[in-house]
Amino acid sequence: MTIGVFDSGLGGLSVLHCAQKMLPNESFIYYADEKHVPYGEKTPEEIRLLVNDIFNFMLHKDVDAIIIACNTVTSVLTTVYRKRFPVPIIGMEPAVKKAIDIYGAEKKKILVVATPVTIKGKKLHNLMERVDSRKKVDLAELPQLVRFAEKGIFSSAQVGEYLRQALQSYDLPSYGTVVLGCTHFNYFKNEFQKLFQSAPHFVDGNEGTVRQMMRVLSLSTEAGGNGITEYYFSGKPVGGSDLKLINSCMIQLDQVFDIN
């Protein structure tokens, strides 16, 4: 089988990285809409128009399923929209329920960090109404992290200062868990750790999304295939300096993969 993985940019490589670890023999097509990143500051209507073209691109590549490796896109796509396409489309949302299930009994609170579209979206607020009965979850918008990630800047004084400024109104010692509600944010676990008195738990939706795709397609970790991954930036095959950037991202993801 061939699985399409789509994100507005390079954040979805964290989902691809997880999928490759779990399904090393499967084939993937990774599509980053670098021409239009970031999505987190666009309107839902703008995002839906862009995604329509990308899904059609994936279908022409004969993918068997599409993973939306982007919380922002998932937050604006309805079930009716997804049913317009003939292959399964698996989205993702901030792993608030997972965080509460695992760490909700702890005294410290949970901080969800994501893009403005995700933070303001009805999907996230409806989810919190269902699972956050004890009101332990707070939300924070961190749009600039997407831009840092797209430039391959994962650890720097500039990133650290941005996080300190963006989160200065939050009582950070009161949080024990950080939900990474944007796939771009996985690159910055080390920078997040520097802000807290003790290392927080990190929770993301990557593994859960891949497992959902495996259930939908009845795949096992032993599934066969050629293990090839193709990369596209806004419909064009990736090469040269762009491929070097992808390799740099995957190296960074290897380094932070076990931080939880």
N, C-alpha and C positions, 0 to 999 in steps of 0.2 A: 504493500500500500504506500501511497504518497500522502503526506499530511502537510497542509498549508498552515503556516504560522504567520500571523500578520500583526504589525504594530505601526504606530505613527512614526516610530524611529527605531532606536537601538535598544530601548528598554525591553522589548519582547524577546531579545536574545537570552534574557534570564529564564524565560519559559522554554525556549528552544534548548538551552543548556540543560535544563531539567529533563526535558523530553528525550534528549540524546542519551542522558545517563540511564534513563529508565527503559528506553527502547533503542539500544545501540545498533540494531540491524535495520531499522526502518528508514525510509527516505523522507526528506523534508524539503519544502520550499519556504524560504523565509523572505517576506516582503516587508520592507521598511519604506514608509511614504516620506522619505527625507525631503522631498520637494515641499511638503506642506506641514512638517512638524514645527511647533508643537500643536497637538489637537486639544490639549487641556484648556486652551484659552479661546477656542472657536465656539460658534453656536452649534446646538444639536443639528440644525438643518444643514449647516456646512459640512459637518462630520458625516452625516448620512449620505450626502451626495458623493463625497470622496470614497467612502467605503463601498458604495455600489459598484464603482469602476474597479476597485481592487478585487472584490469578490468575483466579478466577471473575468478578470485576469487569471485568478486562481482556477476557475472552472475550465478555462482554455488550457490550463496546465494539467487537467485531469486529476485534480486532487480528490481524495476520498473523504476528506473532512477538512474543515477550517477551524483553527484555534484563533480566537480574537485575543491576542496576548496584550490586551490593553484594557484596563479598568474604565478609562474614559469612554472608549467606544462602546463597551458593553453597557454602560450606564444610559446610553441614548438609543440603543437598538431594541425595538419591541419584538415580541414573539411573532407577531404578524409579519414584520419585516423579514425575519429570518426564514420564515416558511416560504418566501418567494424563491429560495434557492434550493436546488435538488440534492445537496449534500448536507450532512450534519454540520451545524455551526455551534461551536462550544465557546461560550464567553467566560469571563471571570469577573469577580467582584471582590472588594476588600474583604480579607478573611476575618471579619469581626466575630462571626460565630465561632470559628476555630479558636480564636484568641480567648474568647469568653469560656468556651468549653475546657480549654487547657489551663488557663491562668486566671479565670474569673474569681476563683476562691481566694486568691492572694489579696492582701490588704491594698497593695498599690493599684493605681488606675491603669487604663489602657489608652494609648494615644494613637489615633489613626492619622497618617500623613498621606496626602494624595494631591491630585490636581484640582483646580477650582471647579471644573465641570463635575468631577466625581463627588467632591465635597458638597456641592449644592444640589446634586441630583436626587430625585425622588427615590430611586432604587436604594441608595445607601441609607436614607432616612427611614424608609419603610423597613429595611433590614434591622436597623437599630431599634425601632419600635418593637420588633418581634423578639429580639434576643437580648437587648440591654435593659432588662427590667430593673436592675440595681443602679442604673445611671452611672456606670463606671467608665464610659467611653467618651473621650473628647476628640475633636477633629481639628486638623491643621492643614492649611493650604501651603504647598511648597513648589510653586510652578518653576522657579529658577533652576531647580535640580535637573529638570528635563534638559534645559539648555547646556548645563555643565556636562551631562552625560553624552549629549550629541557631539560635544567637542572632545570627548575622551578625557575630560578632567574629572577624576574620581576622588582625589585627595589633594587638597591644597589649602593654603591660608585663606584664599578667596571663598572656597566652599565652606570652610569652618566658620568664617565670619558671617556668611549669608545665613547659615543655620542658626547661629547665635542670635542674629537680629530677628529672623523670622519667628523664632520660638521664645523670644525674651519675655513675652507676657504669660508664658506657661510655667508652672511650678514643676520643673523637670524632675526633681527628686521624688515627686509623688507618683511618678509613672514607672511601672515595672515591665511594661510590654509595649512595643512599637509595632503597629500593623503597617506594613509597607503596601499602601493602597495604590501604588503606581509601579509598574514593572521597572521603570527607570531607577527607582530608588534602591534597588538591591545593590547597586554598585557602591553605595555610600554607607554601608554598615559600619565601617571603621570610623567614619566621620561622625555618625550618630553616637557611637559608643563614647567618643570623647566628651560629649555634652552631659553625660549622666554620671552621678557619683558612683554607681555600680552598673555593670553592663546589663542592659535590658534584654528581655527575650524579644526576638524578631519573629514575626509571623507574616507569611505571604501566601498567596493563593496559587502558586506555581504548581506544586505537586498535586493538589486537589484538582486543578484544571486538567492536567495530563491524565490523571486517573479517570476522570469523567470521560475524556476522549477515548481511553482504552475500553471503558465499559460500553460506550456507544458503538464502537467498532469491533467489540469482542476481541480485543488484542491482548496478548500476554507479553511478558518481558522477553520471551523466547521467540517472538514472532520473527519470521524470516524477511529478508529484503537485502538491498545492496548497501544500505547505510550511507547513501549519498545525500548531501545537502546543497541545494542551489540557493544563491542569494541574489535578491533584486532590490534596487533602490528606485522607487517610483516607476517600476516597470522595466528598468534597464538592468542587465546583468552587472554584478559588482566585480570590480577588478582594481588593480593598482593601489592607490592610497586608501581607497574605501575598504578594500579587503584587509589591508593592514590595520585599519581602525576596528574592523570586526574582530580580527584576531586579538587585538589589544583588549577589547571588551570581554572576550571569552577567557583570556588569561586572568583578568580582574575577577570574573565570576568564579573561576576555579579557586581563587584566593579567599573569597568571602563565602563560598558555598556552605561550609560547615559552621559558619557563625550563626548561632540560633539563640 
